Amino acid sequence: MKITKPLVTAALAATLGVGVVACGGSSDSGSEFFGFSSPVLSQEGQKFTAEGVEAAAQELGWEAQVYDANLSPDTQVSNLQTMVDRPASAIGAWALDEGAISGAYSRADAAGIPVIGINSGGTGVDASVWTESTTCEPGGVIDRLADYYAEAKPNGTIAIMSGPPAPSIVTMTDCFTEAAENKGLNIVVRQDNTADTSASASALAQDMLSANPSIDGFWSYNDGSALGIGSAMQARGLTAYSPSNPEGIVVTGNNGDEAAIAAVRNGTISATIDTDPVCTGWAMVAAARDAIDGTAQPEYVVAGTIVDGETITDYVAPADRDCSLDDLPLVETDGNN
């Protein structure tokens, strides 16, 4: 995999029902309008993605609105119908169920509205924006994370904690599992944290540790779960792996949330993948702009970085990051996401 743009490293205020983010820009009848259906705005990274959408839309003089599906495919379909009815100039969605949402995509297509899939594809999607951790490229960030486990715990026993069955989560989990096994690691247990909370992750981790006391590492699909795993380990007197604590258990998350960055600093978890949600928001608007112009690429993949005890010194907080529509931290892939 080749990084084609300078890398800007990355990390939702809780909102329920339909969350609205009003973006700056022209309110004239001739201005473009971009709507985005977020899967769940209570996830911190989605807040920063919404802020990226806001800033990019403002730069173009567009209006924009972010809707909260709150993990409900039915709500997401309703979100999209609202955007089509407005009508939007382009719409984006992080699909919770690509089958359920296909009808809404068809209505958008019939209305001549381009559809941007976020960490999702499917029939009716004109272009997709992916965070690198949802792709499965050799040498990509998930492959590099599997290397991290293999180097820390050669031939080690690894527990997997996945989440709700959204396509991107399933793909990411399967990708890490395959990469880990290819590097000689032994996956001993997999549990799905369908409740999507740190507390539920902690309870699951307690059970996993009871059944498999020799676990060398936990991989988790998001930071909330990694923090819950860290809490369960602390309750048992166990510690997380770090360069200064090589005997600890490797625990990693995904998203680069503020709490996870703090946990890497204090040694509660080993690492997180910084998915750069701010630039992901910018990439969504760039893809929408390109789709309206008829120049959209099939996919835009936003680079991720592994933040651990050694690279934490290079971490830049989301509020301090710069991104622009024509200078995005994208990576090239084989196009088979």
Secondary structure as GFF3:
##gff-version 3
##sequence-region A 1 337
A	DSSP	beta_strand	33	38	.	.	.	ID=ss1
A	DSSP	alpha_helix	44	60	.	.	.	ID=ss2
A	DSSP	beta_strand	63	68	.	.	.	ID=ss3
A	DSSP	alpha_helix	73	85	.	.	.	ID=ss4
A	DSSP	beta_strand	90	93	.	.	.	ID=ss5
A	DSSP	alpha_helix	98	110	.	.	.	ID=ss6
A	DSSP	beta_strand	115	118	.	.	.	ID=ss7
A	DSSP	beta_strand	127	131	.	.	.	ID=ss8
A	DSSP	three_ten_helix	132	134	.	.	.	ID=ss9
A	DSSP	alpha_helix	141	152	.	.	.	ID=ss10
A	DSSP	beta_strand	157	162	.	.	.	ID=ss11
A	DSSP	alpha_helix	167	182	.	.	.	ID=ss12
A	DSSP	beta_strand	186	192	.	.	.	ID=ss13
A	DSSP	alpha_helix	198	211	.	.	.	ID=ss14
A	DSSP	beta_strand	217	220	.	.	.	ID=ss15
A	DSSP	alpha_helix	223	235	.	.	.	ID=ss16
A	DSSP	beta_strand	250	254	.	.	.	ID=ss17
A	DSSP	alpha_helix	258	266	.	.	.	ID=ss18
A	DSSP	beta_strand	271	274	.	.	.	ID=ss19
A	DSSP	alpha_helix	277	293	.	.	.	ID=ss20
A	DSSP	beta_strand	299	302	.	.	.	ID=ss21
A	DSSP	beta_strand	305	308	.	.	.	ID=ss22
A	DSSP	three_ten_helix	311	314	.	.	.	ID=ss23
A	DSSP	three_ten_helix	318	320	.	.	.	ID=ss24
A	DSSP	beta_strand	330	331	.	.	.	ID=ss25
###
